[in-house]
């Protein structure tokens, strides 16, 4: 593994850690309007990344199948959806601004379940980065180093608000700044870990690249629809979520096209 790849895999985690670091500079709970804006932005980035960085390359990889080139992408997409649906049911977690935990009954603390909720949707993001870098390292023409970097940067950008969305509410509930930062940062550690594991399994990954790219896309889209869109739409009506969704989508699309 080259230094370039290592840096690329760590960029998303850095975004989460920087966001979690907001707990040292901001006081009180995060404004609901700001939280909606950040969630909308993150959702836009994830949707654009799913399309340009994952689904389109997945179909390009399968172009030898002619008119059936969509089949691996569709199959992988559904597998990603079902995988996150399964995790949603077997892992206890708590979404932001909710009092009712999801998954099996547990005695875990609220803070732990909040971190688990974010960790759940960091899994496909880590896989996505790992799959793209694994494909580039294997010499796949459809996947470039700059394209992989664009995906890493895009996910890092949307991870920044996620880190803040975890650490700030924890701080407002009485958790110390250091612990709140640690919880926020650790919610993103699964991304480089998942990416490293994916690259280590490159021999298995590369032949199944179209399926794995679309798998990550499906998992990310599940998170957007099941979690992020409801969060940016709940409570008093505001257009800030959709507007920032569009901005996040545009930023990620531009990154992928310009750098890819």
C-alpha positions in Angstrom: 0.0 0.0 0.0 1.4 3.4 -1.0 1.5 6.5 1.0 -1.0 8.1 -1.4 -3.5 5.3 -0.7 -3.0 5.5 3.1 -3.6 9.2 3.0 -6.7 8.8 0.9 -8.1 6.2 3.3 -7.5 8.5 6.3 -9.0 11.6 4.8 -12.7 10.7 5.7 -11.7 9.9 9.3 -9.9 13.3 9.5 -13.2 15.0 8.4 -15.1 13.3 11.3 -12.4 14.2 13.8 -12.3 17.8 12.7 -16.1 18.0 13.0 -16.0 16.4 16.4 -13.4 19.0 17.4 -16.1 21.7 17.2 -17.0 20.8 20.7 -13.9 22.7 21.9 -14.9 25.9 20.2 -18.7 26.1 20.3 -20.9 26.4 23.4 -24.3 24.9 24.0 -26.3 22.6 21.9 -26.2 22.8 18.1 -28.9 25.0 16.6 -31.6 22.9 15.1 -31.5 24.9 11.8 -27.8 24.4 11.6 -28.2 20.7 12.3 -30.8 20.4 9.5 -28.5 22.2 7.1 -25.5 20.0 7.9 -27.6 16.9 7.6 -29.0 18.0 4.2 -25.5 18.8 3.0 -24.3 15.3 4.0 -27.2 13.7 2.3 -26.5 15.5 -0.9 -22.9 14.5 -0.9 -23.8 10.8 -0.3 -26.4 10.7 -3.1 -23.9 12.3 -5.6 -21.1 10.0 -4.5 -23.4 7.0 -4.9 -24.2 8.0 -8.5 -20.9 9.3 -9.9 -18.3 7.5 -7.8 -20.1 4.2 -7.4 -23.0 3.3 -9.7 -21.8 4.8 -12.9 -18.3 3.1 -12.5 -20.1 -0.1 -11.6 -22.0 -0.1 -14.9 -18.8 0.9 -16.8 -17.1 -2.1 -15.3 -19.8 -4.4 -16.7 -20.0 -2.8 -20.1 -19.0 -6.1 -21.7 -22.5 -7.4 -20.8 -24.0 -5.0 -23.3 -27.6 -4.0 -22.5 -27.4 -6.1 -19.4 -24.6 -4.0 -17.9 -27.1 -2.7 -15.3 -27.6 -6.1 -13.8 -24.5 -6.2 -11.5 -25.2 -2.6 -10.4 -28.8 -3.4 -9.7 -27.9 -6.6 -7.8 -25.2 -5.0 -5.8 -27.4 -2.0 -5.0 -30.1 -4.2 -3.6 -27.6 -6.2 -1.6 -26.4 -3.0 0.0 -29.9 -1.9 0.9 -30.6 -5.3 2.5 -27.3 -5.3 4.3 -28.0 -2.0 6.0 -31.6 -3.1 6.7 -30.2 -6.1 8.5 -27.8 -4.1 10.5 -30.6 -1.7 11.4 -32.4 -4.6 13.0 -29.6 -6.4 14.8 -27.5 -3.4 16.1 -29.0 -1.3 18.9 -28.7 2.3 18.0 -30.3 5.7 18.7 -30.9 8.4 16.1 -30.3 12.1 16.9 -33.3 13.8 18.5 -35.1 10.5 19.2 -35.9 8.9 22.5 -36.8 5.5 21.1 -33.9 3.2 20.4 -33.9 0.9 17.4 -32.7 -2.7 17.1 -32.8 -5.2 19.9 -33.4 -4.2 23.5 -30.2 -3.3 25.3 -28.8 -1.7 28.4 -26.3 0.4 26.5 -26.0 4.0 27.4 -27.7 6.7 25.2 -24.3 8.1 24.2 -23.1 4.6 23.0 -26.2 4.1 20.9 -25.8 7.5 19.3 -22.3 6.6 18.3 -23.5 3.3 17.0 -26.1 5.0 14.8 -23.4 7.1 13.0 -21.0 4.1 12.9 -23.7 2.1 11.1 -23.7 4.4 8.1 -20.0 4.9 8.2 -19.5 1.3 7.3 -20.6 1.6 3.6 -18.7 4.8 3.2 -15.5 3.1 4.3 -16.2 0.2 2.0 -16.8 2.6 -0.9 -13.4 4.3 -0.5 -11.7 0.9 0.0 -13.3 -0.6 -3.1 -12.4 2.4 -5.3 -8.8 2.4 -4.2 -8.6 -1.4 -4.5 -9.8 -1.1 -8.1 -7.3 1.7 -8.9 -4.5 -0.4 -7.4 -5.5 -3.3 -9.6 -5.2 -1.2 -12.7 -8.9 -0.8 -13.5 -9.1 1.8 -16.2 -12.5 3.1 -15.1 -11.1 4.0 -11.6 -8.5 6.7 -11.3 -6.4 7.9 -8.3 -7.9 11.3 -8.6 -11.4 9.9 -8.7 -10.7 7.9 -5.5 -9.3 11.0 -3.9 -12.5 12.9 -4.9 -14.6 10.3 -3.2 -12.4 10.5 -0.1 -12.7 14.3 0.0 -16.4 14.2 -0.6 -17.0 11.8 2.2 -14.6 13.8 4.5 -16.7 16.9 3.8 -19.9 15.2 4.7 -18.2 13.6 7.7 -17.4 17.0 9.2 -21.0 17.8 10.2 -21.5 14.2 11.4 -18.6 14.5 13.8 -20.1 17.8 15.1 -23.6 16.4 15.3 -22.3 13.6 17.6 -20.0 15.6 19.8 -22.1 18.8 20.4 -25.2 17.1 21.7 -23.1 14.9 23.9 -21.5 17.9 25.4 -24.8 19.6 26.0 -25.9 16.5 28.0 -23.0 16.9 30.4 -20.4 14.7 28.8 -16.9 16.3 29.1 -15.4 17.9 26.1 -12.6 15.4 25.8 -15.0 12.4 25.9 -17.5 14.1 23.6 -14.7 14.7 21.1 -13.5 11.1 21.5 -17.0 9.7 20.9 -17.5 11.9 17.8 -14.1 11.0 16.3 -14.4 7.2 17.1 -17.7 7.1 15.2 -15.6 7.6 12.1 -12.8 5.1 12.8 -14.8 2.3 11.1 -14.3 4.0 7.8 -10.5 3.6 7.4 -10.8 0.2 9.1 -13.3 -0.9 6.6 -11.3 0.5 3.7 -8.1 -1.2 4.9 -9.9 -4.6 5.1 -11.4 -4.1 1.7 -8.0 -3.4 0.1 -6.5 -6.4 2.0 -9.1 -8.5 0.3 -8.3 -7.0 -3.1 -8.0 -10.5 -4.7 -11.6 -11.1 -3.9 -12.7 -7.5 -4.4 -11.5 -6.8 -7.9 -13.3 -9.6 -9.7 -16.6 -8.5 -8.0 -15.9 -4.8 -8.4 -19.2 -3.9 -10.2 -21.2 -5.6 -7.4 -19.2 -4.1 -4.6 -19.3 -0.6 -6.0 -23.0 -0.7 -6.3 -23.3 -2.5 -2.9 -21.7 0.5 -1.2 -24.0 2.8 -3.2 -27.1 0.9 -2.0 -26.0 1.0 1.6 -25.3 4.7 1.4 -28.7 5.4 -0.2 -30.4 3.5 2.5 -28.8 5.7 5.1 -29.9 8.8 3.2 -33.5 7.8 2.9 -33.9 6.1 6.2 -32.0 8.5 8.4 -30.7 11.7 6.9 -33.8 12.9 4.9 -36.2 12.4 7.9 -33.7 14.2 10.2 -33.5 17.2 7.9 -37.3 17.3 7.5 -38.5 16.8 11.1 -39.9 19.6 13.3 -40.8 23.0 12.2 -40.8 23.3 8.4 -37.7 24.8 6.8 -36.2 24.8 3.3 -32.7 24.9 4.6 -32.3 21.1 4.4 -33.3 20.7 0.7 -31.2 23.7 -0.3 -28.1 22.3 1.5 -28.9 18.9 0.0 -28.6 20.5 -3.4 -25.4 22.2 -2.5 -23.8 19.0 -1.1 -24.9 17.2 -4.3 -23.4 19.8 -6.5 -20.1 19.9 -4.5 -19.7 16.1 -4.7 -20.6 16.0 -8.4 -18.1 18.7 -9.2 -15.4 17.0 -7.2 -15.9 13.7 -9.0 -16.1 15.2 -12.5 -13.3 17.7 -12.0 -10.9 15.3 -10.2 -12.0 12.0 -11.7 
